[in-house]
Amino acid sequence: MKIALIGASGFIGSALRAEALSRGHSVTALVSRPERLDTEPGLYIVKVDVQDTKALTEQLRDFDAVLSAFSGHAQQDVQGYFAKGFDSILTAAKDAAAKRLLVVGGAGSLEVAPGQLLIDTPSFPAEYKATAEGARYALNQLRAQSAVTWTMLSPAAIIAPGERSGQYRLGSDQLLLDAEGNSQISVQDFAKAMIDELESPAHLNRRFTLAY
């Protein structure tokens, strides 16, 4: 497949890039800093400002899918930058007639009890709240529209470097916990699940999650 990957040099974006390339897909990395990526077979690197909707629209044409690992965590106004950037991505995907939009979500918008989201619990870490609010905003924007076929994958509460085991559980809108009450996933297994979804769609116009 021909994939446009936004945020291809970031923590999760790098894992998605590696997973997609390992399966023989053609990946066009849309990044703000091309110098952070090395050339390799199947990878095309394009500099783009996500906030420039017109330019982004032109870059998103003629792909089988758009993957967004966009994040505003390095910005001063994380939540505002994320929301503005995601609005631009969604508009560009619509205007470019993108066939599918797959989005990296957050764990904060997952339910821990009926009607209660993880982000709204007293124990939610303050340092992650702005990013989580941005991801919640993105999910709400996706659910409110019908012009673009979308999927969002929310990770477990903790996502970190680890192994690509392929041994994990999938869920929908509820935070998944193991027998000890932990919610974890490796970034490598997250990437596997996302590219699996790309190749064999099972959650069209829905959010899903995963954890060990």
C-alpha positions in Angstrom: 0.0 0.0 0.0 0.9 3.6 -0.4 0.8 5.2 3.0 1.2 8.9 4.1 2.5 8.9 7.6 2.2 12.2 9.6 4.6 12.5 12.5 6.9 9.7 11.1 9.9 10.7 13.2 8.2 10.7 16.6 8.1 8.0 19.3 5.0 6.2 18.0 5.4 7.4 14.4 8.9 5.8 14.2 7.4 2.4 15.3 4.6 2.7 12.7 7.1 3.6 10.0 9.4 0.6 10.8 6.4 -1.8 11.0 4.9 -0.6 7.7 8.3 -0.7 5.9 9.0 -4.2 7.2 5.8 -5.4 5.5 6.8 -3.9 2.2 4.5 -0.9 2.2 5.5 2.4 0.5 5.7 5.1 3.2 5.8 8.8 2.6 6.9 10.4 5.8 5.3 13.9 6.3 7.5 15.6 8.8 8.5 19.1 10.0 12.1 18.1 10.3 13.3 15.8 7.5 16.8 15.8 8.8 15.7 13.6 11.6 15.1 10.7 9.2 17.5 8.6 7.2 16.7 7.4 3.7 15.8 3.7 3.3 14.1 1.5 0.7 10.4 2.3 0.5 10.6 5.5 2.4 10.0 8.9 0.9 10.6 12.0 3.1 8.6 15.2 2.6 8.8 18.4 4.7 5.3 19.7 5.5 3.8 22.0 8.1 0.7 20.2 9.4 -0.8 23.6 10.3 -0.8 24.6 6.6 -4.0 22.9 5.5 -3.7 23.8 1.8 -0.2 22.4 1.5 -1.1 19.3 3.6 -4.1 18.6 1.3 -1.9 18.5 -1.7 0.5 16.1 0.0 -2.3 13.7 1.1 -3.6 13.0 -2.4 -3.5 9.6 -4.0 -2.6 7.4 -1.0 -4.3 4.2 0.1 -4.4 5.5 3.6 -3.2 8.4 5.8 -1.8 7.5 9.2 -1.5 10.3 11.8 0.9 10.1 14.7 0.7 13.8 15.1 1.5 15.1 18.6 1.9 18.5 20.1 3.8 17.4 23.2 6.9 19.5 22.3 4.9 22.8 22.0 4.3 25.4 24.7 0.5 25.2 24.2 0.2 21.4 23.8 -3.6 21.2 23.8 -4.2 24.2 21.5 -1.5 23.2 19.0 -2.8 19.6 18.9 -6.4 20.7 18.4 -5.5 23.2 15.6 -3.2 20.6 13.9 -5.7 17.8 14.1 -8.4 20.1 12.6 -6.0 20.8 9.7 -5.3 17.1 9.3 -9.0 16.1 9.2 -9.8 18.9 6.8 -6.9 18.0 4.5 -7.9 14.3 4.5 -11.4 15.3 3.6 -10.3 17.7 0.8 -7.8 15.2 -0.5 -10.5 12.6 -0.7 -8.4 10.3 1.5 -9.6 6.7 1.4 -8.9 6.1 5.1 -7.5 8.0 8.1 -6.0 6.0 10.9 -5.1 8.0 14.0 -3.0 7.4 17.1 -5.2 8.2 20.0 -4.7 8.4 23.8 -5.6 6.3 26.8 -7.1 9.2 28.6 -10.4 9.0 26.7 -10.9 5.3 27.6 -13.5 4.5 30.2 -12.5 3.2 33.6 -16.1 2.9 34.8 -19.4 3.5 33.1 -19.5 7.2 32.2 -16.0 7.9 33.7 -12.9 8.5 31.6 -9.4 7.9 32.7 -8.5 11.5 32.0 -11.1 12.7 34.5 -9.9 10.6 37.4 -8.0 12.4 40.3 -5.0 10.2 39.8 -4.4 11.1 36.1 -0.9 12.6 35.8 -1.0 16.3 35.3 2.0 16.3 32.9 0.1 14.2 30.4 -3.3 16.0 30.7 -2.8 18.5 27.8 -1.8 15.7 25.4 -4.7 13.6 26.5 -7.1 16.4 26.1 -5.9 16.9 22.6 -6.4 13.2 21.8 -9.9 13.3 23.3 -10.7 16.3 21.1 -9.5 14.4 18.1 -11.8 11.4 18.9 -14.8 13.7 19.3 -14.0 15.4 16.0 -13.8 12.1 14.2 -17.0 10.9 15.7 -18.8 14.1 14.7 -18.1 13.8 11.0 -18.9 11.3 8.2 -16.8 12.6 5.3 -13.7 10.6 6.1 -13.6 6.9 6.9 -11.5 6.7 10.1 -10.1 4.5 12.8 -8.4 5.5 16.1 -6.2 3.2 18.1 -5.8 4.2 21.8 -2.9 2.6 23.6 -2.9 1.1 27.1 -2.3 3.5 29.9 1.5 2.9 29.6 3.2 2.6 26.2 6.9 2.1 26.2 9.7 0.5 24.1 9.7 -3.3 24.4 9.2 -6.4 22.4 7.0 -7.1 19.3 5.2 -10.1 20.9 2.0 -10.1 19.0 0.4 -11.3 22.2 -2.1 -8.7 23.4 -5.9 -8.2 23.8 -8.0 -5.8 21.8 -10.9 -3.8 23.3 -13.2 -0.9 22.3 -13.8 2.1 24.6 -12.8 0.6 28.0 -9.3 0.7 29.5 -7.9 -2.9 29.5 -6.2 -4.1 32.7 -4.2 -7.3 33.4 -4.6 -9.5 36.4 -2.5 -7.2 38.5 -4.4 -4.1 37.5 -1.8 -2.8 35.1 -2.5 -1.4 31.6 0.6 -1.7 29.4 1.6 -2.2 25.8 4.9 -1.9 23.9 5.2 0.6 21.1 6.2 -2.2 18.8 3.0 -4.2 19.5 1.0 -0.9 19.1 2.5 -0.5 15.7 1.7 -4.1 14.8 -1.9 -3.7 15.7 -2.2 -0.5 13.8 -0.7 -1.9 10.6 -2.8 -5.0 11.0 -5.9 -2.7 11.1 -4.6 -1.0 8.0 -4.2 -4.2 6.1 -7.4 -5.9 7.4 -9.9 -3.3 8.5 -12.0 -4.4 11.5 -12.8 -1.0 13.2 -14.0 1.3 10.5 -15.4 4.6 11.9 -14.6 3.3 15.4 -12.0 3.6 18.1 -10.3 0.5 19.6 -7.6 -0.2 22.1 -5.1 -2.8 23.2 -3.1 -4.0 26.2 -1.4 -7.0 27.6 
